[in-house]
Amino acid sequence: MTPDEARAEFPVLERLAYLNAGTNGPLARRTVEAMAAQEQADLEGGRGGPAYFDRALALRDEVRAKLAATVGVPAENLSLAQSTTNGCNIVLAGLGLTAEDEVVTTDGEHFGLIGALAVSPARVRMAKVRELPPQDALDILLDEVTPRTRLVALSQVCWMSGNRFPVTELKEATGLPVLVDGAQSAGAIAVDLSQFDFYAFSCQKWLCGPDATGGLVVMDPERLAIAAPSYLSQESYEEVEFVARPGAARFDPGWTPPPSLAGLSAALDLAPEGRFERAAQMATRCRELLAGRFEVVTAPGQSTLVCFRIEGDSAELVKRLYEHGVVARDVPKLGWIRVSCGWWTSEGDLARLLSAL
C-alpha cells in the first residue's frame, strides 16, 4: 500500500488538515470497521463461552506481537498497558523507591510521567532543559545525577518543544536504569529500545489506535515488582499466593475490550513502508514553511512535532485555526503552537495551515 492509498483510509483528512496526532491520531476506516465487527460479534454471540474467550485471548497475543514488532522488542518484553501514564505508574510503583532515592527528570515532561514521579517517595531532581538547544541538554542532565540517583525518567521526544532528549547518551554515560516516555516517539520515529530499561507509550497517538490502548516495554521483567496485580498477571494462584506470568505480561493492568484490540490490530497493519522517512520529510517541510514567518522552537531534524512561538493567545489561535479546517494544539503557558506531522500529512495540509495562519 502506498502512502497515498493509506492516507485515503482516513475520512477526516478529506475535510481537515489534521495536525494533532501528538494528542490523538486520526482513525482509519478499517480500524473502526474492525471494532464494529467485534462489537457486533459480541452483541450476537454474547461475551461468554469458549469461543468468546478464545478470540479475546488470541487478540491479546496478536496485538502484543504486533506492538512488540513495531518498537523492535521480543513479545515477551511487552505489556499491554492502557496508556503512557499507566506504563509510567507501573514502573514507578514497582521499583520500590524510598525517600533516600533520587530520580532525575526534565522540565519538559508530560503529567503522564510527572504525576507518577509526584507520588513516588523518591526525591525528584529536575533538569531545566526544555528551552535549550538539544545539544546542550546532556551536560545539564548529568549535573543532576548524584550517588543517590536510582532512575533517570524522561521523554525521548519532548511533547512541548518537539526536540529530542538525550536518552541513549544518558544511559551510556550513567549506566542507570532509564524510564522513557515514548508517547511522542512510538509510531512517529524509528526507535531502538536495546539500551532502555523501560519504555511506556500510547497507541491512540502516532499509531492511530483506539483510545485507552498502549504498551510498556520491560527489558528485565524479573527485576520489577508487580505493585498492582490484575487477574492477567498470574499464571496460577491459590489462596493468597500466585505465580506470575512469564515476561512482561505479568504487568498487564487488566482486561482490554476485544473491540479495542481488534481495532488496534487493524491500525497496526495500516502504516506503509517508509512511514518514518515520510513523516520526517513532512516535518522538515513544515519547519521550513513556518520559519519564514515565526520563531520555530523545534530544532531541525528532531521529530515529527514542530512547535513555534506566537504573539497573543495561543489557545484562541488554535480555536481560530479549527474554524479554518486546521487541527493543531497549543502548549499552555508558553505561547507555543504545536503541529504534528505524520506519514499521512500532505503538502496540501501544510499549505492550509500556512493559509489559515
ABEGO torsion letter per residue (X at the ends): XBAAAAAAABAAAAABBBAAAAABBBBBAAAAAAAAAAAAAAAAAEBBEAAAAAAAAAAAAAAAAAAAAAAGBBAAABBBBABAAAAAAAAAAAAGBBAABBBBBBAABBAAAAAAAAABABBBBBBBAAABBAAAAAAAAAAABBAABABBBBBABBAAAGBBBBAAAAAAAAGBBBBBBAAAABGABBBBAAABABBBBBAABAAGBBBGBBBBBBABAAABBBABBBAAABABBBEABBBBBBEAAAABAEBBBAAAAAAAAAAAAABBBGAAAAAAAAAAAAAAAAAAABBBABBBGABABBBBBBBEBAAAAAAAAAAAGBBBBBBBGAGBBBBBBBAABBAAAAAAAAAAX
